[in-house]
């Protein structure tokens, strides 16, 4: 199943996250376990059109491409990223500042 996530979305996994090292899954050695169950979705390599962009950032700062995660892991969205909000007060304040700047510059 594919899911679209906004950058900044916080996720909680059922178990510690496992990644594929490119050599396949080695469960007996547990080399793929990251030790974390929470992560934040983010975009990386955006300047490289031929690279994967979807990644997870873990609490220790480690970033892992989503394509490197082992299959069959389940996650729940904990929190969506904040969306910018424009209030009437902010609009009025910006208009007041713009008016003051124009007056100070002699416009």
C-alpha positions as protocol buffer text, in pm:
chain_id: "A"
residue {
  index: 1
  type: UNK
  ca { x: 0 y: 0 z: 0 }
}
residue {
  index: 2
  type: UNK
  ca { x: 127 y: 350 z: -78 }
}
residue {
  index: 3
  type: UNK
  ca { x: 53 y: 651 z: 138 }
}
residue {
  index: 4
  type: UNK
  ca { x: 127 y: 1019 z: 80 }
}
residue {
  index: 5
  type: UNK
  ca { x: 275 y: 1206 z: 376 }
}
residue {
  index: 6
  type: UNK
  ca { x: 357 y: 1570 z: 425 }
}
residue {
  index: 7
  type: UNK
  ca { x: 713 y: 1654 z: 531 }
}
residue {
  index: 8
  type: UNK
  ca { x: 716 y: 1689 z: 909 }
}
residue {
  index: 9
  type: UNK
  ca { x: 455 y: 1419 z: 971 }
}
residue {
  index: 10
  type: UNK
  ca { x: 541 y: 1224 z: 1288 }
}
residue {
  index: 11
  type: UNK
  ca { x: 500 y: 846 z: 1283 }
}
residue {
  index: 12
  type: UNK
  ca { x: 496 y: 569 z: 1544 }
}
residue {
  index: 13
  type: UNK
  ca { x: 581 y: 216 z: 1438 }
}
residue {
  index: 14
  type: UNK
  ca { x: 447 y: -102 z: 1602 }
}
residue {
  index: 15
  type: UNK
  ca { x: 802 y: -230 z: 1659 }
}
residue {
  index: 16
  type: UNK
  ca { x: 1155 y: -100 z: 1627 }
}
residue {
  index: 17
  type: UNK
  ca { x: 1210 y: 9 z: 1268 }
}
residue {
  index: 18
  type: UNK
  ca { x: 1413 y: -224 z: 1047 }
}
residue {
  index: 19
  type: UNK
  ca { x: 1601 y: -129 z: 735 }
}
residue {
  index: 20
  type: UNK
  ca { x: 1741 y: -332 z: 450 }
}
residue {
  index: 21
  type: UNK
  ca { x: 2117 y: -298 z: 408 }
}
residue {
  index: 22
  type: UNK
  ca { x: 2103 y: -398 z: 44 }
}
residue {
  index: 23
  type: UNK
  ca { x: 2213 y: -753 z: 125 }
}
residue {
  index: 24
  type: UNK
  ca { x: 1864 y: -863 z: 222 }
}
residue {
  index: 25
  type: UNK
  ca { x: 1718 y: -905 z: 565 }
}
residue {
  index: 26
  type: UNK
  ca { x: 1940 y: -1068 z: 826 }
}
residue {
  index: 27
  type: UNK
  ca { x: 1704 y: -1123 z: 1122 }
}
residue {
  index: 28
  type: UNK
  ca { x: 1939 y: -1351 z: 1314 }
}
residue {
  index: 29
  type: UNK
  ca { x: 2204 y: -1078 z: 1328 }
}
residue {
  index: 30
  type: UNK
  ca { x: 1953 y: -795 z: 1388 }
}
residue {
  index: 31
  type: UNK
  ca { x: 2174 y: -558 z: 1189 }
}
residue {
  index: 32
  type: UNK
  ca { x: 1873 y: -387 z: 1038 }
}
residue {
  index: 33
  type: UNK
  ca { x: 1708 y: -276 z: 1362 }
}
residue {
  index: 34
  type: UNK
  ca { x: 1741 y: 95 z: 1421 }
}
residue {
  index: 35
  type: UNK
  ca { x: 1633 y: 99 z: 1784 }
}
residue {
  index: 36
  type: UNK
  ca { x: 1357 y: 353 z: 1734 }
}
residue {
  index: 37
  type: UNK
  ca { x: 980 y: 329 z: 1701 }
}
residue {
  index: 38
  type: UNK
  ca { x: 914 y: 695 z: 1616 }
}
residue {
  index: 39
  type: UNK
  ca { x: 1030 y: 902 z: 1321 }
}
residue {
  index: 40
  type: UNK
  ca { x: 952 y: 1218 z: 1127 }
}
residue {
  index: 41
  type: UNK
  ca { x: 890 y: 1204 z: 752 }
}
residue {
  index: 42
  type: UNK
  ca { x: 1101 y: 1442 z: 544 }
}
residue {
  index: 43
  type: UNK
  ca { x: 1224 y: 1509 z: 190 }
}
residue {
  index: 44
  type: UNK
  ca { x: 1593 y: 1473 z: 101 }
}
residue {
  index: 45
  type: UNK
  ca { x: 1803 y: 1496 z: -216 }
}
residue {
  index: 46
  type: UNK
  ca { x: 1555 y: 1739 z: -369 }
}
residue {
  index: 47
  type: UNK
  ca { x: 1825 y: 1882 z: -595 }
}
residue {
  index: 48
  type: UNK
  ca { x: 1888 y: 1539 z: -748 }
}
residue {
  index: 49
  type: UNK
  ca { x: 1607 y: 1448 z: -989 }
}
residue {
  index: 50
  type: UNK
  ca { x: 1724 y: 1085 z: -1023 }
}
residue {
  index: 51
  type: UNK
  ca { x: 1741 y: 1014 z: -649 }
}
residue {
  index: 52
  type: UNK
  ca { x: 1481 y: 897 z: -399 }
}
residue {
  index: 53
  type: UNK
  ca { x: 1340 y: 1182 z: -192 }
}
residue {
  index: 54
  type: UNK
  ca { x: 1126 y: 1023 z: 80 }
}
residue {
  index: 55
  type: UNK
  ca { x: 1304 y: 959 z: 408 }
}
residue {
  index: 56
  type: UNK
  ca { x: 1251 y: 917 z: 781 }
}
residue {
  index: 57
  type: UNK
  ca { x: 1446 y: 1109 z: 1042 }
}
residue {
  index: 58
  type: UNK
  ca { x: 1488 y: 934 z: 1375 }
}
residue {
  index: 59
  type: UNK
  ca { x: 1532 y: 1088 z: 1722 }
}
residue {
  index: 60
  type: UNK
  ca { x: 1911 y: 1041 z: 1706 }
}
residue {
  index: 61
  type: UNK
  ca { x: 1927 y: 1242 z: 1381 }
}
residue {
  index: 62
  type: UNK
  ca { x: 1978 y: 939 z: 1157 }
}
residue {
  index: 63
  type: UNK
  ca { x: 1805 y: 971 z: 819 }
}
residue {
  index: 64
  type: UNK
  ca { x: 1697 y: 660 z: 628 }
}
residue {
  index: 65
  type: UNK
  ca { x: 1538 y: 654 z: 284 }
}
residue {
  index: 66
  type: UNK
  ca { x: 1191 y: 498 z: 284 }
}
residue {
  index: 67
  type: UNK
  ca { x: 1306 y: 268 z: 3 }
}
residue {
  index: 68
  type: UNK
  ca { x: 1560 y: 116 z: 246 }
}
residue {
  index: 69
  type: UNK
  ca { x: 1295 y: 10 z: 502 }
}
residue {
  index: 70
  type: UNK
  ca { x: 1207 y: -358 z: 529 }
}
residue {
  index: 71
  type: UNK
  ca { x: 861 y: -452 z: 404 }
}
residue {
  index: 72
  type: UNK
  ca { x: 571 y: -533 z: 636 }
}
residue {
  index: 73
  type: UNK
  ca { x: 624 y: -261 z: 896 }
}
residue {
  index: 74
  type: UNK
  ca { x: 318 y: -74 z: 1019 }
}
residue {
  index: 75
  type: UNK
  ca { x: 306 y: 283 z: 1138 }
}
residue {
  index: 76
  type: UNK
  ca { x: 46 y: 520 z: 1275 }
}
residue {
  index: 77
  type: UNK
  ca { x: 43 y: 895 z: 1218 }
}
residue {
  index: 78
  type: UNK
  ca { x: 100 y: 1066 z: 1553 }
}
residue {
  index: 79
  type: UNK
  ca { x: 91 y: 1425 z: 1437 }
}
residue {
  index: 80
  type: UNK
  ca { x: 63 y: 1618 z: 1112 }
}
residue {
  index: 81
  type: UNK
  ca { x: 296 y: 1910 z: 1052 }
}
residue {
  index: 82
  type: UNK
  ca { x: 165 y: 2254 z: 1144 }
}
residue {
  index: 83
  type: UNK
  ca { x: 14 y: 2444 z: 856 }
}
residue {
  index: 84
  type: UNK
  ca { x: 80 y: 2816 z: 822 }
}
residue {
  index: 85
  type: UNK
  ca { x: -218 y: 3022 z: 926 }
}
residue {
  index: 86
  type: UNK
  ca { x: -285 y: 3381 z: 841 }
}
residue {
  index: 87
  type: UNK
  ca { x: -502 y: 3562 z: 1091 }
}
residue {
  index: 88
  type: UNK
  ca { x: -672 y: 3895 z: 1047 }
}
residue {
  index: 89
  type: UNK
  ca { x: -440 y: 4040 z: 1313 }
}
residue {
  index: 90
  type: UNK
  ca { x: -133 y: 3930 z: 1116 }
}
residue {
  index: 91
  type: UNK
  ca { x: -271 y: 4081 z: 794 }
}
residue {
  index: 92
  type: UNK
  ca { x: -350 y: 4409 z: 970 }
}
residue {
  index: 93
  type: UNK
  ca { x: -7 y: 4416 z: 1137 }
}
residue {
  index: 94
  type: UNK
  ca { x: 170 y: 4358 z: 803 }
}
residue {
  index: 95
  type: UNK
  ca { x: -37 y: 4633 z: 639 }
}
residue {
  index: 96
  type: UNK
  ca { x: 53 y: 4871 z: 924 }
}
residue {
  index: 97
  type: UNK
  ca { x: 426 y: 4786 z: 893 }
}
residue {
  index: 98
  type: UNK
  ca { x: 414 y: 4830 z: 514 }
}
residue {
  index: 99
  type: UNK
  ca { x: 246 y: 5170 z: 556 }
}
residue {
  index: 100
  type: UNK
  ca { x: 514 y: 5278 z: 809 }
}
residue {
  index: 101
  type: UNK
  ca { x: 794 y: 5161 z: 579 }
}
residue {
  index: 102
  type: UNK
  ca { x: 649 y: 5350 z: 283 }
}
residue {
  index: 103
  type: UNK
  ca { x: 615 y: 5663 z: 495 }
}
residue {
  index: 104
  type: UNK
  ca { x: 973 y: 5630 z: 623 }
}
residue {
  index: 105
  type: UNK
  ca { x: 1104 y: 5592 z: 267 }
}
residue {
  index: 106
  type: UNK
  ca { x: 906 y: 5892 z: 143 }
}
residue {
  index: 107
  type: UNK
  ca { x: 655 y: 5700 z: -70 }
}
